[in-house]
Amino acid sequence: SDPSLRVCGVFGSDWLPPTLLALAINATILAEGRFKIDDDALKQEKDLTREVGIRVTESRGRFEANVFQSAIDNYIYTTPTGQTLSSLPLFRHVQNDARFTGGEASGEVVVSAPLSLNARYDYVQATNRTTNLPLPLIPPSRPPVAATYRTPTVGGCSNFGCPGHVRRAAHPPPHAA
């Protein structure tokens, strides 16, 4: 097939009220192995997001990349206090203005049917806009590579790969990212 090129962009704004779990419950979170202190004075988050991307597709492969930036007022996140309670680390919900900047790229090349090679990389940097310091507990970048072998007669595929360098992370990226 003929090569194709797509360029896209997104500009948006939204808001998110604090969850009930962030507002009202001081509790032991067994699944996370920590005690969490909440804050009933948290305000709703407001964000402004910009994103642009490109996708190139050819008969033997594809490549796509996106970059984004989100400015989030009153961003709610969990941060360690450095203290313990009943031998569990103590965390607190806090709120600050934040900036998330990042991107992702992925590609696939068909080496010889039914074998293809895949690679992906994503990255996010989260910054407290007041202190200009990184926000805690942001997931690391992920640079996995894989090979996919498709077996049309069986109706499935097998993936073999390397997940890349993984650092410990305990907090998901923002809803806007």
Phi, psi and omega in degrees: 000161180289148176296147176230152180229129176233136176237135180223160178212150179225136173225122184206166178219142175206180179221157180215120178288158176298146177284159177300326179293332178278337185268319201237356188234116166269116189206159169281128177254092186299320182298332181257353179063043181207164175253135187242131176256127182258174184221114182280002179260008181295143180258169178289148175278148174226132181226157175231120187238139174234137179214143176222145182212165179220146177221128178241128180233133175229174184298329184252010178173182180209157175216138174216149180213144178221146171230150182214162170214131177235129172255116185243116174278140179061038180297129180262127179212166180258136181225144177289144179265344185086002180249170175234157175220121184053043179068006177259142175299142183259127179238156182225140171282129177228173184218130177210163171285135185225160174231128175247126179231137180186188180191171177210150176218144177211156179205159177215136177233127175278113181286306177195120183309129015257023185255131175226154177249138183233145174216149180211149175214134172222155186208141173220137174242125181244128186231136170288118185288340179281314183263346185062025177257155178296145173284149182282159169062036177270134182302149180284168174293156181231113178249059182285150172232152182205162171241139180241131177244114182265133179242091185297331181290331179267338179085024181215190176210160177239138177247135175233130183195179178239124183288354181083181180290125182240125174254158181291133177221146183227016182215131181287160175294168184291162179297336185277343186285000000 
